[in-house]
């Protein structure tokens, strides 16, 4: 695929400059045909849509690739077709038939067919990368997926799953970033051995999707440049180009926004928002995000494997104090695994800062203080702010947090390899169903239908009967009963698990006042830029 137009030299410099804003010349405004977004994207390691799982990568691929179905971010119960025009569910509850949208076509100009959808789902399962669990949890394996996922003709895709679930559960998973449809012929031209074209596609260029943009350039830890897909089958994107710049410092994002060098600042602190409040050229977009911030405690560590000690730690964070000071307006206290706004959510927030109670629990634990623990922290707010606050309030109880501040790629690598005592991190749902979070935090590998490892296993925790009970909840078809099951599971999970839940994010994004049409997503990096105008 050829990029039809090269970046002007000025914009290429803007996209790839890593110099502090104060040392570079200020531009009066960004070009009228270009959206410039400042974010933290040093965690991106791939742009293959069936491998990507990092925040910046998912934000990018969501502008480039499309799925069979999607949902209204303002009302997730409203599911609608995208590359599939319609679908039916058989009485057996395990057979779904999708009818492809005859108007849809790839960036190459070729039509999107059921064979492309068949190939894409099979590719997800057979590659079995980090996000494959979103699909494989329905029982798909490399051995059965060719039989269970079939294009019966050019316009019809039949998908069979292992057992009945609420139909919306599969549809939500098929709306996820991990379920992107790629062009079969284009990918197969670049297969090396059994890699399904991954070595070629992970660089993102060229794009083989059907979305409103294509990737034209990716310079790791610097910038990702998207160009309008002139073969897009839907309403053409108003803007020619999107540039996502890596800007790690919130203060720098604010300065760039004030100068007009960027249009969107995704990582501003409350102080930055306060300072911008009187600037008529800038507005604040707000919304409820499903992102939850937590500390993952590796129970392989002797102290963290002690139930009483972990309980003590949950009383050593000043949750409300952090919300009122560090995070004012951008977080709310949230101490369970399912976010507010989802089925199954509950307002169970049992912990507050209580030094004396924590000391008593540590004494009950039989552990001698001080206890030294390493905490792996991304060198970006709010992670560093949260870690420093917890460090200060835990120290008086003899719990010493040694902060290991690293870049995004190291932060993810340490987490994925469980090479740490504590991880200061976040979890964003992959789809708007409670099972996205519940499976991750509660289901052990032996109870997962696809045998996949969740966060419980990653942090060395046996969830006991919470694991099979969580799987029972996702199989429950009665909505009210399912709600009650999740409420009960969450209370036990919050109190016994090695996950120290702290906050749910309240989105607050700084935007130039002339920018319209941004849709803030609720799930994992689901912001939508393709209808933006300036």
C-alpha positions as CSV (number, residue, x, y, z in Angstrom):
1,X,0.0,0.0,0.0
2,X,1.4,3.4,-1.0
3,X,1.1,6.5,1.2
4,X,-0.4,9.0,-1.2
5,X,1.2,12.1,0.3
6,X,4.4,12.7,2.3
7,X,4.4,14.7,5.4
8,X,5.5,18.3,4.9
9,X,8.9,18.9,6.5
10,X,7.5,21.2,9.2
11,X,5.0,18.6,10.4
12,X,7.5,15.8,10.3
13,X,9.7,17.9,12.6
14,X,6.7,18.5,14.9
15,X,5.9,14.9,15.0
16,X,9.3,13.6,15.7
17,X,10.9,16.3,17.8
18,X,11.8,15.2,21.3
19,X,13.2,18.6,22.5
20,X,11.4,20.2,25.4
21,X,8.7,22.6,24.3
22,X,10.4,25.6,25.9
23,X,13.5,25.0,23.7
24,X,11.6,24.8,20.4
25,X,9.9,27.5,18.4
26,X,6.2,27.9,19.1
27,X,3.8,27.5,16.2
28,X,0.8,29.8,16.0
29,X,-1.4,26.7,15.6
30,X,-1.4,23.2,14.2
31,X,-2.2,22.8,10.5
32,X,-5.9,23.0,9.7
33,X,-5.9,19.5,8.2
34,X,-4.0,17.8,11.1
35,X,-4.9,16.7,14.6
36,X,-1.9,16.6,16.9
37,X,-2.4,14.5,20.1
38,X,0.1,14.5,23.0
39,X,0.1,11.2,24.9
40,X,2.5,8.8,26.6
41,X,3.3,6.2,24.0
42,X,6.7,4.8,25.0
43,X,4.9,1.6,25.9
44,X,4.0,0.7,22.3
45,X,5.9,-2.4,21.0
46,X,3.7,-3.5,18.1
47,X,0.9,-2.2,15.8
48,X,-0.2,-5.6,14.7
49,X,-3.9,-5.4,15.7
50,X,-3.9,-9.1,16.8
51,X,-0.9,-8.6,19.0
52,X,-1.3,-5.0,20.3
53,X,-2.3,-4.5,23.9
54,X,-0.5,-1.3,25.1
55,X,-2.5,1.9,25.5
56,X,-0.9,3.9,22.8
57,X,-1.0,1.0,20.4
58,X,-4.7,0.3,20.9
59,X,-5.5,4.0,20.6
60,X,-3.7,3.9,17.2
61,X,-5.2,0.7,15.8
62,X,-8.7,1.7,16.8
63,X,-8.5,4.5,14.2
64,X,-7.1,2.1,11.6
65,X,-9.0,-1.2,11.9
66,X,-12.7,-2.1,12.3
67,X,-14.6,-5.0,13.8
68,X,-17.7,-6.9,12.9
69,X,-19.8,-5.0,15.5
70,X,-19.4,-2.1,17.9
71,X,-21.4,-0.3,20.6
72,X,-22.5,3.2,21.6
73,X,-20.0,4.5,24.2
74,X,-22.7,6.6,25.8
75,X,-25.0,3.5,26.1
76,X,-23.0,0.3,25.8
77,X,-26.2,-1.8,25.7
78,X,-26.7,-0.5,22.2
79,X,-24.7,-2.9,19.9
80,X,-24.6,-2.1,16.2
81,X,-23.1,-3.7,13.1
82,X,-20.0,-2.3,11.4
83,X,-18.4,-4.8,9.0
84,X,-21.3,-7.1,9.7
85,X,-24.6,-5.7,8.6
86,X,-26.7,-8.1,10.7
87,X,-26.5,-11.3,12.7
88,X,-28.6,-14.1,14.2
89,X,-28.2,-16.4,17.2
90,X,-29.5,-19.9,16.8
91,X,-31.7,-21.5,19.5
92,X,-28.7,-23.6,20.6
93,X,-27.1,-20.4,21.9
94,X,-23.7,-21.4,20.5
95,X,-24.1,-20.6,16.8
96,X,-23.9,-17.0,15.5
97,X,-24.4,-16.2,11.8
98,X,-23.0,-12.8,10.6
99,X,-24.0,-11.2,7.3
100,X,-21.2,-8.9,6.0
101,X,-21.8,-5.3,5.1
102,X,-21.7,-5.2,1.3
103,X,-20.4,-1.5,1.3
104,X,-17.3,-2.3,3.4
105,X,-13.9,-2.3,1.8
106,X,-10.3,-2.2,2.9
107,X,-7.8,0.6,2.4
108,X,-6.6,-1.2,-0.7
109,X,-10.0,-0.8,-2.2
110,X,-10.8,-4.5,-2.0
111,X,-14.1,-5.6,-0.5
112,X,-14.3,-6.9,3.1
113,X,-15.6,-10.4,2.8
114,X,-16.6,-13.2,5.2
115,X,-13.4,-14.9,4.2
116,X,-11.4,-12.0,5.6
117,X,-13.4,-12.2,8.8
118,X,-12.8,-16.0,9.0
119,X,-9.1,-15.5,8.4
120,X,-8.9,-12.8,11.1
121,X,-10.5,-14.8,13.8
122,X,-8.5,-17.8,13.0
123,X,-5.3,-15.7,13.0
124,X,-6.1,-14.3,16.4
125,X,-6.5,-17.8,17.8
126,X,-3.5,-19.4,16.1
127,X,-1.1,-16.6,16.8
128,X,-2.2,-16.7,20.4
129,X,-0.7,-13.3,21.3
130,X,-1.3,-11.4,24.5
131,X,-4.9,-10.3,23.7
132,X,-6.0,-13.6,22.1
133,X,-7.7,-14.5,25.4
134,X,-10.6,-12.1,24.5
135,X,-11.5,-14.6,21.8
136,X,-10.1,-17.9,22.9
137,X,-12.1,-17.8,26.2
138,X,-15.1,-19.0,24.1
139,X,-13.3,-22.4,23.6
140,X,-11.4,-21.7,20.4
141,X,-8.1,-23.5,19.9
142,X,-5.7,-23.8,17.0
143,X,-7.1,-27.3,16.5
144,X,-10.8,-26.5,16.4
145,X,-11.0,-22.9,15.1
146,X,-11.0,-23.9,11.4
147,X,-14.1,-26.0,12.1
148,X,-15.8,-23.5,14.4
149,X,-15.3,-20.3,12.3
150,X,-16.3,-20.7,8.7
151,X,-17.2,-18.4,5.8
152,X,-20.0,-20.3,4.1
153,X,-20.0,-17.9,1.2
154,X,-18.6,-14.4,0.5
155,X,-21.1,-12.7,2.6
156,X,-21.8,-15.1,5.4
157,X,-19.7,-16.0,8.5
158,X,-20.8,-18.7,10.9
159,X,-19.2,-18.7,14.4
160,X,-19.7,-21.5,16.9
161,X,-18.6,-21.3,20.5
162,X,-18.2,-24.0,23.1
163,X,-21.1,-23.3,25.3
164,X,-24.0,-20.8,25.7
165,X,-23.4,-17.4,27.2
166,X,-25.4,-14.2,27.2
167,X,-25.3,-13.3,23.4
168,X,-24.0,-9.8,24.3
169,X,-20.9,-11.3,25.8
170,X,-19.6,-12.7,22.5
171,X,-20.7,-9.5,20.7
172,X,-18.8,-7.3,23.1
173,X,-15.7,-9.4,22.6
174,X,-16.1,-9.2,18.9
175,X,-16.2,-5.4,19.2
176,X,-12.9,-5.3,21.0
177,X,-9.7,-3.9,19.5
178,X,-8.3,-7.5,19.5
179,X,-11.0,-8.6,17.1
180,X,-10.0,-6.4,14.2
181,X,-10.6,-7.6,10.7
182,X,-7.5,-7.6,8.5
183,X,-7.2,-8.2,4.7
184,X,-6.3,-11.8,4.2
185,X,-4.6,-11.5,0.8
186,X,-2.4,-8.6,1.9
187,X,-1.2,-10.4,5.1
188,X,-0.6,-13.8,3.5
189,X,1.7,-12.2,0.9
190,X,4.1,-11.5,3.8
191,X,4.0,-14.6,5.9
192,X,7.3,-15.9,7.1
193,X,7.1,-19.5,8.3
194,X,4.3,-19.8,10.7
195,X,4.2,-16.2,11.8
196,X,1.0,-15.2,10.0
197,X,2.7,-12.1,8.7
198,X,3.3,-10.8,12.2
199,X,6.9,-9.7,11.6
200,X,5.7,-7.6,8.7
201,X,2.5,-6.2,10.2
202,X,3.8,-5.3,13.7
203,X,5.4,-2.1,12.3
204,X,2.0,-0.9,11.3
205,X,3.0,0.2,7.8
206,X,1.3,-0.5,5.6
207,X,-2.1,-0.9,7.2
208,X,-4.4,-3.7,6.1
209,X,-7.6,-2.5,7.8
210,X,-10.8,-0.9,6.7
211,X,-10.9,2.1,9.1
212,X,-10.8,5.8,8.4
213,X,-7.0,6.1,8.8
214,X,-3.9,4.2,7.8
215,X,-0.5,4.2,9.6
216,X,2.1,6.1,7.5
217,X,4.9,6.2,10.1
218,X,5.8,5.0,13.5
219,X,9.0,6.1,15.3
220,X,9.0,4.2,18.6
221,X,8.9,6.4,21.7
222,X,8.5,9.5,19.5
223,X,5.5,9.6,17.3
224,X,2.9,7.7,15.3
225,X,1.5,9.4,12.1
226,X,-1.8,8.4,10.6
227,X,-3.0,9.5,7.1
228,X,-6.6,9.6,6.0
229,X,-7.7,6.4,4.2
230,X,-9.0,7.8,0.9
231,X,-10.6,4.5,0.1
232,X,-12.6,4.5,3.3
233,X,-16.1,3.1,2.6
234,X,-17.9,5.3,5.2
235,X,-18.0,9.0,5.7
236,X,-14.5,10.3,5.0
237,X,-12.6,11.6,8.0
238,X,-12.6,15.4,7.9
239,X,-8.9,15.7,8.7
240,X,-6.1,14.5,6.5
241,X,-3.8,13.5,9.3
242,X,-3.4,12.5,13.0
243,X,-0.1,12.7,14.8
244,X,0.2,11.1,18.2
245,X,3.3,12.5,19.9
246,X,5.1,11.0,22.8
247,X,5.2,13.8,25.5
248,X,5.9,12.2,28.9
249,X,5.7,15.3,31.0
250,X,2.3,16.7,31.8
251,X,3.7,20.2,32.2
252,X,5.2,20.0,28.7
253,X,1.8,18.8,27.3
254,X,0.2,21.8,28.9
255,X,2.7,24.3,27.4
256,X,2.4,22.7,24.0
257,X,-1.4,23.0,24.3
258,X,-1.2,26.7,25.3
259,X,1.2,27.5,22.5
260,X,-1.1,25.8,19.9
261,X,1.6,23.2,19.0
262,X,-0.9,20.3,19.9
263,X,-4.7,20.0,19.7
264,X,-5.2,17.4,22.5
265,X,-3.4,16.8,25.7
266,X,-4.3,13.4,27.1
267,X,-2.2,13.5,30.3
268,X,-2.7,16.7,32.2
269,X,-2.7,16.8,35.9
270,X,-5.4,18.6,38.0
271,X,-2.9,21.5,38.5
272,X,-2.6,21.8,34.7
273,X,-6.4,21.8,34.2
274,X,-6.7,24.5,37.0
275,X,-4.1,26.7,35.2
276,X,-5.9,26.3,31.9
277,X,-9.4,27.0,33.3
278,X,-9.3,30.8,32.4
279,X,-7.8,30.2,28.9
280,X,-10.6,30.7,26.4
281,X,-8.6,29.0,23.7
282,X,-8.7,25.7,25.6
283,X,-11.6,23.5,26.9
284,X,-11.8,20.5,29.1
285,X,-13.6,17.3,28.0
286,X,-14.8,15.1,30.8
287,X,-16.2,11.6,31.0
288,X,-16.3,8.4,33.1
289,X,-13.6,6.0,32.2
290,X,-13.7,2.3,33.1
291,X,-10.0,2.4,33.9
292,X,-9.1,1.2,37.4
293,X,-5.8,2.0,39.2
294,X,-4.5,-0.6,41.6
295,X,-1.4,-2.1,43.2
296,X,-0.7,-5.8,42.3
297,X,1.0,-7.6,45.2
298,X,3.1,-10.6,44.2
299,X,2.3,-13.2,46.8
300,X,5.5,-15.1,46.0
301,X,7.1,-12.5,48.2
302,X,6.9,-13.9,51.8
303,X,5.4,-10.7,53.3
304,X,2.9,-10.3,50.5
305,X,1.9,-13.9,50.7
306,X,0.7,-13.2,54.3
307,X,-3.1,-12.5,54.4
308,X,-2.9,-10.2,57.4
309,X,0.0,-8.2,56.0
310,X,-1.8,-7.6,52.7
311,X,-4.9,-6.6,54.6
312,X,-2.8,-4.1,56.6
313,X,-1.5,-2.6,53.4
314,X,-5.0,-1.9,52.3
315,X,-5.4,0.4,55.3
316,X,-2.2,2.2,54.6
317,X,-3.3,4.2,51.6
318,X,-5.0,7.6,52.0
319,X,-7.5,7.0,49.2
320,X,-9.7,10.1,49.8
321,X,-6.8,12.3,50.5
322,X,-5.2,11.4,47.2
323,X,-8.6,12.1,45.4
324,X,-8.9,15.4,47.1
325,X,-5.4,16.6,46.5
326,X,-3.3,14.9,43.9
327,X,-6.2,13.6,41.7
328,X,-8.9,16.1,42.3
329,X,-11.4,15.9,39.5
330,X,-9.7,13.0,37.7
331,X,-10.3,10.1,40.0
332,X,-12.8,8.7,42.4
333,X,-12.2,6.1,45.2
334,X,-13.0,2.6,43.8
335,X,-12.1,-0.6,45.6
336,X,-13.6,-3.4,43.6
337,X,-12.6,-5.0,40.3
338,X,-15.6,-4.1,38.2
339,X,-15.9,-0.4,37.3
340,X,-18.9,1.9,38.0
341,X,-21.2,1.9,35.0
342,X,-20.9,-1.8,34.2
343,X,-23.3,-4.6,35.1
344,X,-22.1,-6.0,38.4
345,X,-20.7,-2.8,39.8
346,X,-21.1,-2.2,43.5
347,X,-20.2,0.7,45.8
348,X,-18.2,-1.5,48.2
349,X,-15.4,0.7,49.4
350,X,-14.4,-0.7,52.8
351,X,-10.9,0.7,53.3
352,X,-9.6,4.1,54.4
353,X,-6.3,5.2,55.9
354,X,-6.0,3.7,59.5
355,X,-2.5,3.5,60.7
356,X,-3.3,1.9,64.1
357,X,-5.4,-0.8,62.6
358,X,-2.7,-1.5,60.0
359,X,-0.1,-1.8,62.8
360,X,-2.3,-4.2,64.7
361,X,-2.8,-6.4,61.6
362,X,0.9,-6.4,60.9
363,X,1.5,-7.6,64.5
364,X,-1.1,-10.3,63.9
365,X,0.8,-11.3,60.8
366,X,3.8,-12.3,62.8
367,X,6.1,-10.4,60.5
368,X,8.8,-8.1,61.8
369,X,9.1,-4.6,60.5
370,X,10.5,-2.9,58.7
371,X,9.5,-4.7,55.5
372,X,11.2,-3.5,52.3
373,X,9.3,-3.9,49.1
374,X,10.1,-2.9,45.5
375,X,7.4,-1.1,43.5
376,X,7.7,-0.9,39.7
377,X,6.3,2.4,38.5
378,X,5.9,3.9,35.1
379,X,7.7,7.3,34.9
380,X,4.5,9.1,34.1
381,X,1.7,10.7,36.1
382,X,-0.4,9.6,37.8
383,X,1.6,6.5,38.6
384,X,4.5,8.3,40.1
385,X,2.2,10.5,42.2
386,X,0.2,7.6,43.5
387,X,3.4,5.6,44.3
388,X,4.9,8.5,46.2
389,X,1.8,9.1,48.2
390,X,1.5,5.4,49.2
391,X,5.2,5.4,50.0
392,X,4.7,8.3,52.5
393,X,1.6,6.8,54.3
394,X,3.0,3.2,54.5
395,X,6.4,4.2,56.0
396,X,5.1,5.0,59.5
397,X,3.8,1.4,59.8
398,X,7.3,0.0,58.8
399,X,6.3,-0.8,55.2
400,X,9.1,0.7,53.1
401,X,8.3,1.0,49.4
402,X,11.3,1.3,47.2
403,X,10.1,2.9,44.0
404,X,11.6,1.6,40.7
405,X,10.7,4.2,38.2
406,X,11.0,3.0,34.6
407,X,9.8,3.7,31.1
408,X,6.6,2.2,29.7
409,X,8.2,-0.8,28.0
410,X,10.2,-1.8,31.1
411,X,7.1,-1.3,33.2
412,X,5.1,-3.7,31.1
413,X,7.9,-6.2,30.7
414,X,8.4,-6.5,34.5
415,X,4.6,-6.9,35.0
416,X,4.2,-9.5,32.3
417,X,7.2,-11.5,33.7
418,X,6.0,-11.1,37.3
419,X,9.5,-9.8,38.0
420,X,8.6,-7.6,40.9
421,X,7.2,-7.4,44.4
422,X,4.5,-4.8,43.6
423,X,3.2,-3.3,40.4
424,X,1.6,0.2,40.4
425,X,-0.6,0.0,37.4
426,X,-4.0,0.1,35.8
427,X,-6.6,-2.2,34.2
428,X,-8.8,-1.0,31.4
429,X,-11.6,-3.4,30.2
430,X,-11.2,-4.8,26.8
431,X,-15.0,-4.8,26.2
432,X,-17.9,-3.4,28.3
433,X,-18.9,-6.6,30.0
434,X,-18.0,-7.3,33.7
435,X,-16.3,-10.5,32.7
436,X,-13.5,-8.5,31.1
437,X,-12.3,-7.5,34.6
438,X,-13.7,-10.5,36.6
439,X,-11.9,-13.1,34.5
440,X,-8.6,-11.1,34.6
441,X,-8.6,-10.7,38.4
442,X,-10.4,-13.8,39.6
443,X,-10.1,-16.8,37.3
444,X,-7.1,-19.1,37.7
445,X,-5.8,-20.9,34.6
446,X,-7.3,-24.2,35.5
447,X,-10.9,-22.7,35.4
448,X,-10.3,-20.6,32.2
449,X,-12.0,-22.2,29.2
450,X,-9.0,-21.4,27.1
451,X,-6.4,-22.3,29.8
452,X,-5.1,-18.7,29.8
453,X,-3.3,-17.1,32.6
454,X,-5.0,-14.2,34.3
455,X,-3.7,-11.6,36.8
456,X,-4.4,-13.9,39.7
457,X,-1.9,-16.4,38.3
458,X,0.5,-13.7,37.3
459,X,0.7,-12.4,40.9
460,X,0.9,-16.0,42.3
461,X,-2.6,-16.1,43.9
462,X,-4.9,-19.0,44.1
463,X,-8.4,-17.5,44.0
464,X,-10.0,-20.6,45.4
465,X,-13.7,-21.0,44.8
466,X,-13.9,-17.4,43.5
467,X,-12.5,-18.7,40.3
468,X,-15.2,-21.2,39.4
469,X,-17.9,-18.9,40.8
470,X,-16.7,-16.1,38.4
471,X,-17.1,-18.5,35.5
472,X,-20.6,-19.4,36.7
473,X,-21.5,-15.7,36.7
474,X,-20.6,-15.2,33.0
475,X,-22.7,-18.2,32.1
476,X,-25.8,-16.8,34.0
477,X,-28.4,-15.6,31.5
478,X,-30.6,-13.9,34.1
479,X,-29.3,-10.3,34.3
480,X,-30.5,-9.6,37.9
481,X,-29.1,-12.8,39.2
482,X,-25.8,-12.1,37.4
483,X,-25.6,-8.7,39.0
484,X,-26.1,-10.3,42.5
485,X,-23.4,-12.9,41.8
486,X,-20.9,-10.3,40.9
487,X,-21.6,-8.2,43.9
488,X,-21.1,-11.1,46.2
489,X,-17.9,-12.2,44.4
490,X,-16.4,-8.7,44.5
491,X,-16.8,-8.2,48.2
492,X,-14.8,-11.4,48.9
493,X,-12.3,-10.6,46.2
494,X,-11.6,-7.1,47.5
495,X,-11.0,-8.4,51.0
496,X,-8.9,-11.4,50.2
497,X,-7.1,-10.8,46.9
498,X,-3.6,-9.4,46.4
499,X,-5.1,-6.5,44.5
500,X,-5.1,-3.2,46.3
501,X,-7.8,-1.3,44.3
502,X,-7.6,2.4,44.7
503,X,-9.4,4.6,42.0
504,X,-11.6,4.7,38.9
505,X,-10.6,7.3,36.4
506,X,-12.7,10.3,35.6
507,X,-11.5,11.4,32.2
508,X,-10.3,15.0,31.8
509,X,-8.7,15.9,28.5
510,X,-7.4,19.3,27.5
511,X,-8.4,20.3,24.0
512,X,-8.0,23.4,21.8
513,X,-11.4,25.2,21.6
514,X,-11.6,24.9,17.8
515,X,-11.5,21.1,17.9
516,X,-14.9,19.3,17.8
517,X,-16.1,15.8,17.4
518,X,-13.9,13.9,19.8
519,X,-15.5,10.8,21.4
520,X,-14.0,9.7,24.7
521,X,-14.2,6.0,25.1
522,X,-15.1,4.1,28.3
523,X,-13.0,1.0,27.7
524,X,-9.4,0.4,26.9
525,X,-8.0,3.3,24.8
526,X,-11.3,3.6,22.9
527,X,-11.1,7.3,22.1
528,X,-12.5,7.9,18.6
529,X,-10.9,10.7,16.4
530,X,-12.3,10.0,13.0
531,X,-15.1,12.6,13.1
532,X,-12.9,15.4,14.5
533,X,-13.1,18.8,12.8
534,X,-11.1,22.0,13.4
